[in-house]
Amino acid sequence: MKVLFFGQVRERLATQQISVTSPPQNILLLRQELAERGEVWFEVLHQRDLLVAVNQTLCDDKQEITSTDEVAFFPPVTGG
């Protein structure tokens, strides 16, 4: 599975993309697994306003995922 990071998330994690060969069942478990990579990962992935999309569709932590999905984490988008 491809996991993408955008905006400040990408900057803080110092990576744009990673591959997960054995994805967990859902987004919540993916966040927990990735958060184990270190303190910065934990802080970034536990932000309350962090958005996540699976296959370019916004979703919540209950969304189930598979090895063929594309998951993206990004900060909230503001405009005006």
Buried (B, 14 or more C-beta within 10 A) or exposed (E): BEBBBBEEBBEBBEBEEBEBEEBBEBBBBBBBBBBEBEEEBBEBBEBEEBBBBBEEEEBEEEBEBEEEBBBBBBBEEEEE
